[in-house]
Amino acid sequence: MSQAWIQLVNTALVPIGLMLIMFSLGLTLALRDFALVVRNPILVGAGFATHLFVLPVLGLAIGFLFRLPPEMALGLFIISLCPAGTTSNALTFVGRGNVALAVVLTALTSLVTVFTIPIVKTVTRLSWAVPGFLGGGGEVRPLSVGATILQLARITMLPIVAGMLVRRFAPDFAARMARWLRPTAFVIVVVVIAFSVAVSYRMVLDNLVRATPAIFALNVAAMGFGLLLGRLLGARARDAMTLAIETGVQNVTLAIFLTLTVLGNLSLAVTQNIYGVVMIVNASLLIRWWRRRIDAEGT
């Protein structure tokens, strides 16, 4: 694949795909949905805090514990900084979880990480994490907090708001678009991962055995923490499963956008490509395993 095509996909097609995913999320949201934060602040707050604080710690810890090569460890850390995505909402629906909780958590984490991702990356250098992970052996583009916030806001926050406005003023049209875009959003995730693998397939193959155990560990730890948190809070089985899926199923498209377009480092995407497959497989297994508990609740 020529560099011109790779550049076109990185700078145009991947951002457009990400915007479509975020727009489809907005089509399912209304301001009244956020009343769930008031009705169940502990459950929403716990899921929100897990994304902001627990996941990055898990990402850092597993990178060090498994002694991953620098680029893999940093790529895994970037995944842990990303919010949940529309894929988690679809999996929650399939698993008969709490879709309202899933959508609100996805929206909140997507909106907030527009600001937290650039700040965390700069404070850690990507002033500390880049030298620590790359050990002077790798390079990423300089990261401007203000410019990155604006870039992320343009491709995540604005499409969500636009989708919400369409739902507010044309609800029937929004419902039809949402039904069409929901499977489309999943296809976009698959296509973005497939493209990233295609341009880095040699790196993926060379590092598959080395990276997969750590990736699997991060995903299982994330979903396990969400599940345990839900049970400790006395949540219903469907709510606990929702927390697990929302914690373990990340917006891989955003992670790949950050590595390929913002940071311009293809090697960082290796772990993210594999994580995108692992998270869907593990979430599907969780749904099958947890189904009996949800059925026992009769909801």
C-alpha positions, 0 to 999 in steps of 0.5 A: 500500500502506497504512502499516499493511500496510508496518509489519506486513510489516516488523515481523512477516512479514519477521522470521518469513520470516528465521527460517524460512530460518535454521531450514531451515539448522539442519535441515541441520546437525549438530555433526559437520559443524563437524569440517570446520573441523578437517579443512580449517582453511585453506579454511574459515578463508579463506572465513570471513575473506573474509566478515568482512574482505574483503567490507566493504572491497569494499562501502565501496570500490565505494560510493566509487569509483562515487560512489553517492548516500549511501543507495545506498552505505550500502545496499551496505555493509550487504549486504557485512556480511551473511553468506551465506544458504541461497540460496548453499547451494542454488546450490552444490548445483545447481552440484555444489560442496562443499555441506558447505563451503557449509553450514558457512560459511553457519552460521559467518558467520550466527552470528558476524555476529549480533555483528559487524554491530551492532559494525561499524555502531556503530563506523563510526557507523554513527558514521562511515559514516552521516555519511560516506555520508548527508552529513547528508542522511539519517536512520537510527534510533539503533542499540543494540549490545546490543539489536541483538545480541539481536534478530539472535540471536532471528531467526538464531541461535536458529532455527539452534539449534532446527533442529539440535535437531530434526535431533538428536532427530528426524532423519527428521522433520528430513529431510522438513522440510528437503526442504519448507523448502529451496524455501520458503526461496528463495520467501521470499527472492523474496517479501521482495525483491518486497515491498521493490520494491513499496513502493519501486518508484519509487526502484528505477526512478529509480535502476536505471541509476545503481545497477546497475553498482556492484552488479554490480561488487561481486558480480563482485568478491566472487565473483571474489575467492572463486574466485581465493582457492580457486585460490591455495590449491590447492583443487579446482574444486568447492571454489573455486566454492563459495568464490565462491558463498558470497562473492558470494551474501549473505543479502539477506533479513537485509539488508532486515530490517536496513534496513526493520525495524532502521534504518527507512530504506526508501531503503537497500533500493534497492541490496539489492533489485537485488543480490538479483537480480544475485547469483542471475543471476551465480552461475547464470552462474558455475555454467555456466561452471565446470561443465567444470572440475568435470566434469574432476575427476570428482567 
